[in-house]
């Protein structure tokens, strides 16, 4: 029951501003982008957050290859036990957050010059309740990058390594201006073409379920990113 044109539709679906929608649609359809437009503070912040998330994805991915690291060894054993191939791990950019409290922070702040406040805004860091200093949001977890419909990383889903660690078994990035759990279906960016082709989607619960489904050839599979999406689906079914 919403109104508007194609640009307004894209704004609502992607949760972007009017100028961002214009630029994105121009890129998708090969049209020249408007020139000379001033960039707002919100757009600049989002751009910095996206850069931080992309850098984090690469760093987490490289950590999976660390040798003589107990967490990396445990992560590789778990993924091997789930029968995920090396090509699949690379395709889905599955990574690792080591157990140290400042591992990602030191990489992004020291080596790439990212401000800690940007990492907090992007859901990659949080303030410690002990001393009020920034620490990594994900620690000791296998990480699955979560992307928007355009394939841009907006957050992560993390599975704990082993059962000797505090915290929930699965932990998703917090809500940010880029990541809205109730509006994200994990893997939709990869599945949308196949969904159009087959005219239906397969809905599963978790990241590994989706990845194994895609590996088995069910490329029209998507997964929920937390209980918020599942609650909306259940309400819709009941109606």
PAZAVEX-261959 format. One line per 5 residues: number of its first residue (from 1); their letters; for each residue y, x negated, z of C-alpha. Coordinates in steps of 0.1 Angstrom, whole numbers, plus 2048, in hexadecimal, padded with zeros to 3 digits. Each point is the difference from the previous one (the first is absolute). Example, Ala and Ser with C-alpha at 12.3 -4.5 7.8 and 13.67 -1.06 7.14 Angstrom:
// residues 2
1) AS) 7D3,785,84E  822,7F2,7F9
***
This chain:
// residues 239
1) XXXXX) 800,800,800  817,7E3,7FA  81A,7FE,7E5  810,7E5,7EB  7FB,7EA,7E2
6) XXXXX) 7E8,7E3,7F9  816,7E7,812  801,816,81F  7DB,805,7FF  7FB,7DA,7FF
11) XXXXX) 818,7FC,81D  7EC,817,816  7DE,7F3,7F6  809,7DB,805  819,805,81C
16) XXXXX) 81B,7EC,7EE  825,804,7F9  80F,80E,7E0  809,7DD,7F2  7DE,7F3,80A
21) XXXXX) 7EF,81D,7ED  815,7F9,7E1  7F7,7DB,800  7DB,807,806  7FE,81A,7E4
26) XXXXX) 812,7E9,7E8  7E7,7E5,808  7E2,817,7FC  80C,80F,7DE  80F,7E0,7F2
31) XXXXX) 824,80C,801  81E,7E9,806  80B,7FF,825  823,80A,80A  816,7E1,804
36) XXXXX) 81C,7F8,819  7F4,816,81C  807,7F5,824  7E2,7FC,816  802,814,820
41) XXXXX) 7F7,7F2,822  7E0,816,802  7F4,7F4,7DE  806,7DC,809  7EC,805,820
46) XXXXX) 7E4,810,7EE  7FF,7E3,7E7  7FE,7E7,81C  7E4,814,810  7ED,801,7E0
51) XXXXX) 803,7DB,7FB  7F3,7FA,824  7E3,817,7FA  7F6,7EF,7DF  802,7DE,811
56) XXXXX) 7EB,80C,81D  7E6,80D,7E8  7FC,7DE,7F0  800,7EE,822  7E6,818,80F
61) XXXXX) 7EA,7FC,7E0  801,7DA,802  7F6,801,825  7DF,810,7F6  7F6,7DF,7F1
66) XXXXX) 806,7EB,81F  7E2,7EA,809  7F4,7F9,823  814,81D,80E  7EB,818,815
71) XXXXX) 815,81F,7F6  7FE,7F8,7DB  7DA,7FA,803  7FB,821,812  815,812,7E6
76) XXXXX) 7ED,7F2,7E3  7DF,809,811  80B,824,805  80C,804,7DC  7E0,7EF,7F3
81) XXXXX) 7EC,819,815  813,81D,7EF  7F4,7F1,7DE  823,7FA,7F3  801,7E7,7E4
86) XXXXX) 818,7E3,7FD  810,811,7E2  806,820,814  80F,7ED,81D  818,7F0,7E8
91) XXXXX) 808,820,7ED  809,812,820  811,7E2,80F  7ED,803,821  80E,7E8,819
96) XXXXX) 7FE,7F4,824  818,7FF,81D  7F6,7E3,817  800,806,826  81E,7EB,808
101) XXXXX) 81F,815,80B  819,7EF,7E8  7EB,7F5,7E2  811,815,7E6  822,7FD,810
106) XXXXX) 7FF,7DA,7FE  7F6,802,7DC  81A,818,7F4  81D,7F6,816  7FB,7DA,7FE
111) XXXXX) 7F3,7FC,7DD  810,81D,7EE  820,806,814  7F9,825,807  813,80E,81D
116) XXXXX) 7EB,80D,81D  813,821,800  7F5,806,7DC  7DC,7FA,80B  804,81A,81B
121) XXXXX) 80F,819,7E8  7E3,7FA,7E8  7E6,805,81C  7F4,7DC,800  80E,7F6,822
126) XXXXX) 808,811,821  811,7F8,820  7EA,7F4,81C  802,815,820  7FA,7E0,814
131) XXXXX) 81E,7EB,7F6  812,814,7E5  7F9,7E7,7E5  7F2,808,7DD  7DB,7FE,7FB
136) XXXXX) 7E9,808,7E3  7F7,825,7FD  7DD,7F9,7F3  7EB,7E6,812  7DB,7F9,7FC
141) XXXXX) 7FA,81B,7E5  7F3,803,7DD  81E,80E,7EC  800,818,7E3  822,802,7ED
146) XXXXX) 80C,824,7FC  815,807,7E1  817,81B,7F3  7F9,812,7DF  810,7E4,7ED
151) XXXXX) 7E9,7E6,810  81A,7F0,816  7F4,7F6,823  80F,816,81B  7E9,7F9,81E
156) XXXXX) 7DE,7F5,80B  7E1,80F,810  7EF,7E8,819  7DC,800,80C  7F9,7ED,820
161) XXXXX) 7E8,7E2,7FD  7E4,804,818  801,816,81F  80D,7E6,819  824,808,7FA
166) XXXXX) 818,819,80F  80F,81C,7EB  7F3,81A,7E8  7E4,7F9,7E7  818,809,7E4
171) XXXXX) 826,7FB,801  819,80A,7E5  823,7F3,7FB  81A,814,813  816,819,7ED
176) XXXXX) 81C,7F0,7ED  819,80A,7E5  7E6,7F4,7E7  7E0,80B,811  7FA,825,809
181) XXXXX) 7DC,805,80B  801,826,7F9  80A,7FA,7DC  7E9,7E2,7F7  7DD,802,7F2
186) XXXXX) 7F0,7DD,801  7F6,7F5,7DD  813,81B,7ED  813,7E7,7EC  7DE,7F3,7F3
191) XXXXX) 7F0,822,7FD  81B,816,7EF  7F7,7F8,7DC  7DB,808,807  809,81F,813
196) XXXXX) 814,80C,7E2  7E2,7F8,7E9  7E6,811,815  817,81C,80D  7F4,7FC,824
201) XXXXX) 801,7E7,81D  7E7,7F4,819  80E,7FF,823  7F2,7E8,81A  80A,7F7,823
206) XXXXX) 805,7DA,801  80A,7E2,7EC  7DD,7F1,7FE  7F2,821,7F4  81A,801,7E4
211) XXXXX) 7FA,7DC,7F6  7DA,803,7FF  805,820,7EB  816,7EF,7E7  7E8,7E2,7FF
216) XXXXX) 7E4,819,7F8  814,80F,7E3  810,81E,811  824,7F6,7F7  80E,822,807
221) XXXXX) 7FB,7FC,826  81D,800,819  800,7FD,826  815,80E,81C  817,7E9,813
226) XXXXX) 7FD,80E,823  7FC,823,80F  822,80D,7F4  7F4,804,7DB  7DE,80F,80B
231) XXXXX) 812,819,816  815,80C,7E2  7E1,802,7EA  7EE,815,81B  81D,817,803
236) XXXX) 801,805,7DB  7DB,807,7FE  801,819,81C  81D,812,7EF
***
